[in-house]
Amino acid sequence: MRRSKVAKQTSFNSPLKAAKLENSCKKPELDDKSSVKESSDTDEKQKLVSEISQFQEKIESLSSQGFSEENYRRYLNLMHDYNDVKDLASAYLGHLATLKQCTVRELYIQHGLDPEHD
């Protein structure tokens, strides 16, 4: 008995095969979460663009009043230098007070400095 190369059609349809066909034919649906995410991304982008615009306006306003980034950086460097000198002076006064066996407050008074000024 020879078998035919032509497959016999049967009346049995596999439910797995039917499910694969149904899924492949369906159009992808957007769920609510993805549309909400896109909406929130757009809102966030608009908020950031608005903030950038406000900062640019503030920069222009300060520039027109004579402020510049160069002056600001110079001011910051001077403040750092001032704080470094102040720290060194405090350390020096602390060592001097130890050597003289007195308090830093007493040294401030002896040298005409305001003990309440920091």
Helices and strands as residue ranges (DSSP letters): H 15-25, H 32-64, H 69-100, H 104-110
